[in-house]
Amino acid sequence: VYPIQKQALSTEYLRDHSHLRSRTDAIAAMVRLRDRLKKNMSTFFEDQGFVYSHTPIITGNDAEGAGEAFKIAPIPHNHPSAAVPSSSSTTTLSAAPPQPTQEFFSRAAHLTVSHQLHLEALATSLSRVYTLSPCFRAEPSLTSRHLAEFWMLEAEWAFGGQGRVQDTCDFVEGLLRDVVGGVGAWY
């Protein structure tokens, strides 16, 4: 542990000096808490027969109107690796700018707004799957409550129970009790 001086550092100062953040008591405690929550979530889902899956972050799918997506597109640059030989001389290189309509993957690609569609496809063969992964929303907002990037816990299970809403509510309640309750026991 490498703590910093006891003097108070403002949030703005810590934003500019990110290498110092984890040395503050508050940020270090938050990192430990997130670690414990993730471990408790993994244990709960494993005990319920779920399989963890890494789902794609770059996708061509839209998740049922989950929000506006960030589009991935190439940017023009003059890096030597992008240069092509000029027709007038073999020793002179000129950069070939990408065509305005050219897509990075030859088709539209976006940062994911939800992993739901990938999990639904996996659930047809694995039955119970979940992920805790980053999601991105390209919705312009200047409020302190809006995040463009966040981590979302998503689970899908096929052929489960009687299809009753109460079964889903019981599952979510059990998840919260185990995950959050387990943190109190850890401290």
VENSUL-V228844 format. One record per helix or strand. SS is the DSSP state (alpha for helix, beta for strand). FROM is the first residue (numbers start at 1). LEN is the number of residues. If there is no record, write none. Layout:
# VENSUL-V228844
ss=SS from=FROM len=LEN
ss=SS from=FROM len=LEN
This chain:
# VENSUL-V228844
ss=alpha from=11 len=6
ss=alpha from=18 len=6
ss=alpha from=25 len=23
ss=beta from=51 len=2
ss=beta from=58 len=2
ss=beta from=71 len=2
ss=alpha from=80 len=3
ss=beta from=83 len=3
ss=beta from=93 len=3
ss=beta from=109 len=3
ss=alpha from=116 len=11
ss=beta from=128 len=9
ss=beta from=149 len=9
ss=alpha from=165 len=22
